[in-house]
């Protein structure tokens, strides 16, 4: 049921907390994205946003950057950070040639 699914996510996030301390794991953007997604699925939007912001800063050329930026923009919007949300969204569209 839902409790077991939540417990699985809690354990996954705890495992990511440990794993991301290892250089081999921490140098791959997909691992940070998995951490952010796990946090988001658990409803911890602050932790997810912090992870997405870290990905944008540390892995600017990641192939998933469009998705990362849009999720970060959405989370900023939910926090009533409208101006910041628009800025993150505009950075994304400017990178793909949309004006």
SULCORWO-V980675 format. One record per residue. SS is DSSP state (h for helix, s for strand, l for the rest). Layout:
ss
SS
SS
This chain:
ss
l
h
h
h
h
h
h
h
h
h
h
h
h
h
h
h
h
h
h
l
l
l
h
h
h
h
l
l
h
h
h
h
h
h
h
h
h
h
h
h
h
l
l
l
h
h
h
h
h
h
h
h
h
h
h
h
h
h
l
l
l
l
l
l
h
h
h
h
h
h
h
h
h
h
h
h
h
h
l
l
l
h
h
h
h
h
h
h
h
h
h
h
h
h
h
l
l
l
l
